[in-house]
Amino acid sequence: MNSSPSVPPEKNAMSASAQVLPDGESGSSIPPTDKADVLVPKRPFFHSFNFWAVLTVILALLILLGFRYGPRTVVFSTITLLEVIALFNILIIVHELGHFLAARWCGLKIDKFAIWFGKPLWSKKIDGVEYILGSIPGGGYVALPQMAPMEAIEGKTDTPKEELPPASPWHKIIVAFAGPLFSFGLAIVFACIVWAVGKPSTYTEKTTTIGYAIPDGPAAKAGLRAGDVIKSINGHTVSRWMGVGDGVTWRIITSTVLPLTIVVERNGQPQTFEVMPQIEAREHHWWERNSPPKIQIAPEEKNLIVGKILPNSPAAVAGIKKGDRLVALDGAPLLTYMAIYQHMKDSPNAPLNLTIARGSETLPLVVQPEKPLEPRDIPKDEAQTAIGLDLDESTDVVLVHLTPWNQVAESVDMVRSTLMALVTPHSNVSASQLSGPVGIMNIFFIVLSSENGWRMALWLAVVINVNLAMLNLFPLPVLDGGHITLSIIEWIRRRPLSMSLLEPLQTACALLLISYMVYVTFFDVQDSGKIAMNSGGGEIKFAPKPTSP
């Protein structure tokens, strides 16, 4: 979910694992007998016109983006995207590998092992199994003709089901459960790595102290102000700003009782405020995600240390230097950079009366914001001026070495809390705010583009694998949990369900799942465009200033 903590719940439509029907009788399974090792009789995909046409378009697009944003930015973004695709596909391949190895162990017939969907770019048949690389980078599957039908996704199988004895219910259960088991196992592997290298964490993520309340916003109108320490929201104790469960943002988004009852500590004394959240003032279009409720507050930041000053910027002209600490704005203590940003957003050309600490000195400085030369097009709902400094965020980052058990337990709670918020009546969490495969890749891209991003990506892989394992165990016919449920029913009845019932049920569920994936992907693609525009703008540039004599 990406509107605050986003926990993307989706089946791998992506990872549909089971496949075409049993023939209606029970019996022991037999191992495949086809030992042929033959190439599929078709031209390699890199010899096709379509491959070179697509490659040409991609290269042309990269060249154009290079001229627009600079080759360094484009190369960095391209490498990051390739890292995202590689990591994302590791998660899917391991899940499908679980089904594949379990089917081998149980002696089931395997027709196909496909990575990605769509028209094959490459395929090869080895020992009776067709290995496929598809053209749509969204998951994969293992085609098992002795299990339930999945022709809507995988196409017709090569082996007529009448020629194979049906697999036993216990073999089907083992094969279906192996995918989630491997995903869970991979989550533990990643969790062990994160335990060793550490997960980046910041003071801002863990604090519950308000650093800024936007004037005329819901929180400010209710009486909340900078410095207040939030203790609970609607009776739920909060212990951090971000995160599912006990996070301030999460409790605001998922609250079903309005107005919010917020208890804060001010000057050592508890005080209670009633705050009515509001949706973003901008017009909401049907093609946009639903906006979550907000009370327009920002968390306190521990250190506002200047890490970089841009050439010709207002900050450079005013005399701000790297290493300076921002202390106050207009005489009021400065607890977050959001206060400066909001000042420029509300009054773009008004001077900033800043107080900075440099060593043992405290200096008052006046900074005049100005509109930068680059980027030329700034979204209307963002500040139109800037002062040209970046904070040194490394001073606020610490590495937390959570045990694998704590990481997995937290991931399980994230999935549980998200699903509960999704089905709770009057909840502000809706299906449009969840993420599919493209959304997950967006999150990976953002994470990997940041400092210490590889550590965060490893932790995110833990969350996604637990998500994948849990959601696949839902008892829906198209998911692994559905195959387990059908196999249990078959074991109790001592015969499979009727094919006339099972085939349309599987197809309907597959189409329903695909429709949902298309639905969330529609919103995820919009987010991809925003990420591309925001990350590709390059560095802010200001007009040259005359040199003092």
Secondary structure, DSSP 8 states (H G I E B T S, - for coil): --SSS-------TT-----S---S------------EEE-SS--GGGSHHHHHHHHHHHHHHHHHHHHH-HHHHHHHHHHHHHHHHHHHHHHHHHHHHHHHHHHHHT----EEEEEESS-SEEEEETTEEEEE-SEEEEEEEE-TTSS--HHHH---SS-GGGS----HHHHHHHHHHHHHHHHHHHHHHHHHHHHH-EEEEHHHH--BEEEE-TTSHHHHHT--TT-EEEEETTEE--BSSSTTTBHHHHHHH--SSSEEEEEEETTEEEEEEE--B--SS---TTS-----B--EEE--S--BEEEE-TT-HHHHHT--TT-EEEEETTEE---THHHHHHHHHSTTS-EEEEEEETTEEEEEEE--B--SBSS---TTS-S-B--EEE-GGGGEEEE---HHHHHHHHHHHHHHHHHHHHSTT-S--GGGS--HHHHHHHHHHHHTSTTHHHHHHHHHHHHHHHHHHHHTSS-TTSHHHHHHHHHHHHHHTS---HHHHHHHHHHHHHHHHHHHHHHHHHHHHHHHHHHHHHSS-S-B--------
